[in-house]
Amino acid sequence: MTVPAALIALVGSLFFALGAALQQFEAAGTDQPGMVALLRRPRWLLGGVSIVAGGGLHVVALGLGPLTVVQPMGVASLLFALPIAATLHGRRPATSELAAASLVAAGLVGLVLLVPESHGPVRLDPAELFTLLGVSGAAALLLWAGARAAAPAGRAALLATAAGVLYGATATLVRVLMDGGWNWAYLVALPVPVLLALVMLQRAYGVGRFGVSFAALQIADPITAVAFGALLLGEPLPTGLAPVVAAAVAAAGTVALARTTPLETRSPRAGTHV
């Protein structure tokens, strides 16, 4: 079942990339896109449906094949998203832009493959739940504060990183719930980081540097999930020099994207709704 799992995960990545590109297109052009206004835009909502579909396909793929095959396929969403976003904005992605995205993808694949596989059930007690929410919330707040004084590319990266941290915390909480750690308190807490991450990500998209935003999100989310897994769930961390090299490659690709991805805003003509 490895080949079907890889193909399903790849299609899921395409849906995720399409959804992200559609949402960024609607949010581009303002640093603080209002969520109420975005919720009234059919194309933004279509992007949300596409993201949910991509996530569902990813879950299906995980049920059919090993994590080491499925997770690298998820990284392909970055390579899909840039051409889709460029097309929506009426341009072609530059070769340097795609090369930088490939660096990010290569680094992320390396990190994903180096994370040791976890065995056994995971649990999270109430004190650890508050630690999870508190640490992720404080980190997101600091990143948001730093973004306020940063240049456009840095602002997009910091806001998207904040969203990635919150999504990583969400992924940790979902893992606990799915592994039998069912608790109404955890279920009630789940929407908090999700909604905050959504707001942060739309603000990142609003800056207009999609490649930087999406790359920063793709890096911050899994790294945060791995860190919380080790900190709170007792899961193993990758060791040695290889993870450091992989992270450095992904970071270098993100910096390159910041220098090559153009600032994009929607013109009134481009912003007509579907």
Helices and strands as residue ranges (DSSP letters): H 2-27, H 35-39, H 42-64, H 67-88, H 95-114, H 126-148, H 152-178, H 184-189, H 191-207, H 210-233, H 242-260
